[in-house]
């Protein structure tokens, strides 16, 4: 029996939903709406995001400055960015370091209004209010069980406001991913890690690029056995390829490309393919239709 999975993966969109850089009036090859026009909408496709959604553009800054009452007046009942993600049809997201920039109350407003489940195995709030799961299992229409784990660079504790990090439990991601993988692996046919972190080694040569632990995707791909590792944070375009034990990729920032990964399971054998697809598709008014 052949079972197929398509993944549409974005990361580091930084609030660039429209095909503009908010500087000139020209339509540019970027923006989540352009990418989303190319996403398949069927029961064997997962739409995933790797974080850094809530900060980074003039629109995100404006939205963060509004009071909750003003945001409700602008778009009653929902968070504006959650509304966009819901319209596109995201299934799962993880957190990026910049998603904490405006505080936990703002983040909670977003996650509460979001239809997608947020998965992040190494960061949670001490109060337990944020809707964050360490992992999830999603069964496709064809019966394929996909185990998903989320993680974020622990450098959140280095960069973020101490008043915010004091409210968080932040764990080292590799150990947390290992624990989450051990829990989810028996429940599924295929495993996916959504990691808001990049590669610490050159993908062609394996040469170490930095001693920092900010990015650990190379280590994760070689030490753990996730079938697919979706990365972000570095703003690099890395087309889907095999690294170590995993099939991995990364899209650039501002929704200039998305990673399209194809997986197939037949007679116990997994095969992978894919490409990074650019934001050249026409923006549409009703992405969810």
C-alpha positions in Angstrom: 0.0 0.0 0.0 1.4 3.4 -1.0 0.8 6.3 1.3 1.9 9.8 0.4 2.5 13.0 2.4 3.0 16.5 1.1 4.4 19.1 3.5 4.3 22.9 2.8 6.7 24.5 5.2 7.3 28.2 5.9 9.4 29.9 8.5 10.6 33.3 9.5 7.8 35.1 7.6 8.2 38.0 10.1 4.8 39.4 9.4 5.2 39.6 5.6 1.8 38.4 4.6 1.4 40.8 1.6 3.7 41.0 -1.5 5.3 44.3 -0.3 8.2 45.4 1.8 6.1 48.3 3.1 8.5 50.7 1.6 7.4 51.2 -2.0 4.2 50.5 -3.8 5.5 47.8 -6.0 4.3 44.2 -5.9 7.3 42.0 -4.9 8.0 38.3 -5.1 7.5 37.7 -1.4 4.7 37.4 1.1 2.8 34.5 2.6 -0.4 35.1 0.5 1.7 34.5 -2.6 3.1 31.3 -1.3 -0.2 30.1 0.1 -1.8 30.3 -3.3 0.3 27.2 -4.3 -0.5 25.1 -1.2 -2.5 22.0 -1.9 -5.6 21.6 0.2 -6.3 18.0 0.8 -6.2 15.4 3.5 -2.7 14.2 2.7 -1.1 17.6 3.0 0.3 19.3 6.1 0.9 23.0 6.2 3.5 23.8 8.8 5.4 26.9 10.1 8.7 27.2 11.9 8.1 30.4 13.9 9.2 34.1 14.0 5.7 35.0 12.8 4.7 37.9 15.2 7.7 40.3 14.7 9.7 41.8 12.0 7.6 44.1 9.7 6.0 47.5 10.1 2.6 45.6 10.2 3.7 43.5 13.1 5.0 46.5 15.0 1.7 48.3 14.4 -0.3 45.4 15.6 1.7 44.9 18.7 1.3 48.6 19.7 -2.5 48.3 19.6 -4.3 47.5 22.8 -6.3 44.2 22.9 -9.4 46.4 22.6 -8.1 48.2 19.5 -7.2 44.8 17.9 -10.7 43.5 18.6 -12.2 46.6 17.0 -10.0 46.0 14.0 -10.8 42.4 13.7 -13.4 41.2 16.2 -13.0 37.9 17.9 -9.5 37.0 16.5 -5.9 38.1 16.4 -5.1 39.5 13.0 -2.1 37.2 12.4 -3.9 34.2 13.7 -6.8 35.1 11.3 -4.3 35.0 8.4 -2.8 31.7 9.4 -6.3 30.2 9.9 -7.4 31.3 6.5 -4.4 29.7 4.9 -5.1 26.5 6.8 -2.0 25.9 8.9 -2.1 22.6 10.8 1.0 23.0 13.2 3.4 25.7 14.1 6.3 26.0 16.4 7.7 29.1 18.2 10.6 31.2 17.0 12.7 33.4 19.3 11.1 36.6 18.0 7.6 35.4 18.9 8.4 36.2 22.5 9.4 39.8 21.7 6.0 41.4 22.7 5.5 39.4 25.8 3.5 36.4 26.8 0.1 38.1 26.9 0.4 39.0 23.3 1.7 35.6 22.4 -1.2 34.0 24.3 -3.7 36.1 22.4 -2.2 34.8 19.1 -2.1 31.1 20.2 -5.6 31.2 21.6 -7.0 32.5 18.3 -4.9 30.1 16.2 -6.6 27.0 14.7 -3.2 25.3 14.3 -1.7 23.5 17.2 1.6 24.9 18.6 4.2 22.3 19.3 7.5 23.1 21.1 9.1 20.5 23.3 11.8 22.6 25.0 10.0 25.9 25.9 6.8 26.4 28.0 5.5 28.9 30.4 5.7 28.3 34.1 2.0 29.2 34.6 0.9 26.7 32.0 -1.4 29.2 30.2 0.2 29.0 26.7 -1.3 26.4 24.4 1.9 24.6 23.7 2.3 20.8 23.2 5.7 19.0 23.0 4.5 16.8 20.1 1.4 15.7 18.2 0.3 12.8 16.0 -1.6 13.6 12.8 -3.4 10.9 10.8 -3.7 11.7 7.1 -6.7 10.7 5.0 -4.7 7.8 3.6 -4.1 6.5 7.1 -0.4 7.6 7.4 0.4 8.6 10.9 2.7 11.5 11.1 4.5 12.3 14.4 5.4 16.0 14.8 7.8 17.5 17.3 8.6 21.2 17.6 11.6 23.0 19.1 13.2 26.4 19.3 16.8 27.6 19.8 17.4 28.0 23.5 19.1 31.3 22.8 15.7 32.8 23.6 17.2 33.1 27.2 20.1 35.1 25.8 18.2 37.6 23.7 14.8 38.0 25.3 13.7 40.5 27.9 14.6 39.0 31.4 11.0 39.8 32.5 9.7 37.4 29.9 12.3 34.6 30.3 11.6 34.6 34.0 8.2 33.3 33.2 9.5 30.5 30.9 11.1 27.1 31.3 13.7 26.9 28.5 15.5 23.6 27.9 18.4 22.6 25.7 16.7 21.5 22.4 18.6 18.4 21.4 17.9 16.6 24.7 14.3 17.7 24.6 13.9 16.6 21.0 15.4 13.2 21.9 12.9 12.7 24.7 9.9 13.9 22.5 11.0 11.6 19.7 11.2 8.6 22.0 7.6 9.4 23.1 6.1 9.9 19.6 8.0 7.3 17.5 5.9 4.3 18.7 2.7 6.2 17.8 3.4 6.9 14.2 4.8 5.8 10.8 6.9 8.9 10.0 8.5 11.6 12.2 8.9 15.3 11.5 10.8 17.9 13.6 9.9 21.6 13.1 13.0 23.2 14.5 13.5 27.0 14.8 17.2 26.8 14.5 19.7 26.4 11.7 22.8 24.4 10.7 26.0 24.8 12.6 28.1 23.0 9.9 28.5 23.4 6.1 26.1 21.0 4.5 28.4 20.0 1.7 31.7 19.6 3.6 30.5 19.1 7.2 33.0 21.8 8.3 32.1 23.3 11.6 31.0 26.9 11.2 30.7 28.0 14.8 31.2 26.8 18.3 27.9 28.4 19.4 24.9 26.2 20.2 22.5 28.7 18.7 22.0 26.4 15.7 22.1 22.6 16.1 20.3 21.2 13.1 23.4 19.4 11.8 23.7 17.6 15.2 20.0 16.8 15.3 20.1 15.3 11.8 23.2 13.2 12.6 22.5 12.2 16.3 18.7 11.7 16.2 16.6 9.8 13.7 13.8 12.1 12.7 12.7 11.2 9.2 12.3 14.9 8.3 13.9 18.0 9.9 12.4 21.3 8.9 14.6 24.2 10.0 14.5 28.0 10.2 16.1 31.0 12.0 19.1 31.4 9.7 17.1 33.0 6.8 18.9 30.7 4.3 17.4 29.0 1.3 18.3 25.3 1.7 16.5 23.0 -0.7 15.4 19.6 0.5 18.3 17.1 0.9 19.5 14.2 3.0 21.8 15.2 5.9 22.8 12.4 8.3 19.7 10.4 9.2 17.2 13.0 8.1 15.7 14.7 5.0 16.0 18.4 5.8 15.5 21.9 4.3 15.0 25.6 5.2 13.2 28.5 3.6 14.5 32.1 3.5 12.8 34.9 5.4 9.9 37.2 4.5 8.0 34.4 2.7 10.2 34.5 -0.4 10.1 30.7 -0.7 8.5 27.7 0.9 9.8 24.2 1.3 7.6 21.6 -0.4 8.6 18.1 0.8 7.1 14.9 -0.6 7.3 11.6 1.3 6.0 8.2 0.4 5.7 5.0 2.5 5.3 1.7 0.6 6.0 -1.7 2.0 7.8 -0.3 5.0 10.1 1.8 2.9 10.2 5.6 3.0 11.3 7.8 0.1 11.6 11.6 0.0 11.8 14.4 -2.5 11.0 18.1 -2.8 12.0 21.6 -3.7 11.9 25.2 -2.5 9.3 27.0 -4.4 9.4 30.8 -4.8 6.7 33.4 -4.2 5.8 34.0 -7.8 2.2 32.7 -7.6 -0.6 35.3 -7.8 -1.9 36.5 -4.6 -5.6 35.7 -4.1 -8.4 37.3 -2.1 -9.8 34.1 -0.6 -6.9 31.7 0.1 -9.1 29.4 2.0 -11.4 28.7 -1.0 
